[in-house]
Amino acid sequence: MNNFFIILFHTYLTKLKTKSFLVTTIVTAVLLIGLTNIPRIIEFFDKDGDAEKVAVIDNSGQLFEPLKEQIKASNGDIELVHFTDGLEEAEKQVEAEEFTGVLELTLTADQLPSAAYKSMSMADSMVVTELQSGLQQLKTMMASAQINLTQEQLAQLYEPVPFERAALEENAKTEEELNQARGLVYVLLFIIYFAVIMYASMIATEVATEKSSRVMEILISSVSPIKQMFAKILGVGLLSLTQMAAFLLVGYISIKQNLESMEGGFFEFFGFGNIPGATIAYGVIFFILGYFLYATLAAFLGSLVSRIEDVNQMITPMTMLVVAGFMIAMVGLSTPEAGFITVTSYIPFFTPMIMFLRVGMLNLPFWEIGLSIGILVGTIIILAIFGARVYRGGVLMYGKSNSFKDIKTALQLSKKE
């Protein structure tokens, strides 16, 4: 058992001190800080916070004032300026960056608004969208006045149809609870996806690195393959928890500083305040089981290659399984009760993501959850036993890898030990 912990902590501390791990952690933390400070960054580079000025040439003589009031009510960052020196002069001032653009207003034959907008480029769609929206509302009011509709009749015309939803299933989740669960499931699916992709490949690379340096020949003679394999899996697991804890801490502090006035606390503000504790607990369970499933698979796949360059090729099928599970889960966010979602939730390589999706969004009987966890644990045990045999023979194989044909050779070598 002492050898197990020696390998575990050696794997953890060695990877913790590597430049690649430190650089990745620091760069990702900086990106998190940047993403959570986007409003401040935009404000800093946004022309000192000045409003976008648009020159308006009103050929109708009656559209400017109501449009100005409409835009002012909807977006205070756009300022309309009545321009009377002609279109040519307005275009020159746009080129001189005095105005963002020039808007020319006219009336159609039906006495309804028509507009033409010119700017230096077609890239800025925000101003155009706001102007179009304001003109559309102005057109609606003018058209309703022409057919003698009152404001009450117009409001009644656009009033949404009363539509109530009710679930017949006992203890069914409300729409608010589903939206909260969907948000949490979405976040945790990404965490599971990226953690498996990143750390499972790290385990395969770690095994291949030691094997290429011939250190494995010494280790395999003093430590059983099952201990060695799971020591590496747990060592990288501790590393992943360390890195994710750092990311969560940086993200939490940065978001909290940007949302000092958040009501009800951090989790209440993002709509996660009423998430059942059982959902979070299942999220942790499926995350841990999913990690062990793919980490065990990655460890013995890594033992089959002699060169680090061959690792990505060997683990590509495993990566595709993770991607497939993630894509199915994304579809399942909108249709969690679909038949193919139910079936795939019992396929062990998809279970960590898809069964957690169903647990978060549906009221499932405990036997379904228990069955999926049982299948997942059973698969991990089978992979561990089979993987240990492949690992024992695989670490003694050198030369060019023949992909999955090497598994048979590895099993034959393990029997001779």
Buried (B, 14 or more C-beta within 10 A) or exposed (E): EEBBEEBBBEBBEEBBEEEEBEEEBEEBBEEBBEEBBEEEEEEEEEEEEEEBBBBBBBEEEEBBEBBBEBBEEEBEEBBBBEBEEEBEBBBBBBEEEEBBBBBBBEBEEEEBBBBEBEBEEEEEEEBBEBBEBBBEBBBBBBBBEEEEBEEEEBEEEEEEEEEEEEEEEEEEBEEEBBEBBBBBBBEBBEBBBEBBBEBBBBBBBBBBBBBBEEEBEEBBEEBEBBBBBBBBBBBBBBBBBBBBEBBEEBBEEBBBEBEEEBEEEEEEBBBBEEBBEEBBEBBEBBBEBBBBBBBBBBBBBBBBBBBBEBBEEBBEEBBEBBEBBBEBBBBBBEEBEEEEBBEBBBBBBBBBBBBBBBBBBBEBEEEBBEBBBEBBBEBBEEBBEBBBBBBBBBBBBBEEBEBEEBBEBBBEBBEEE
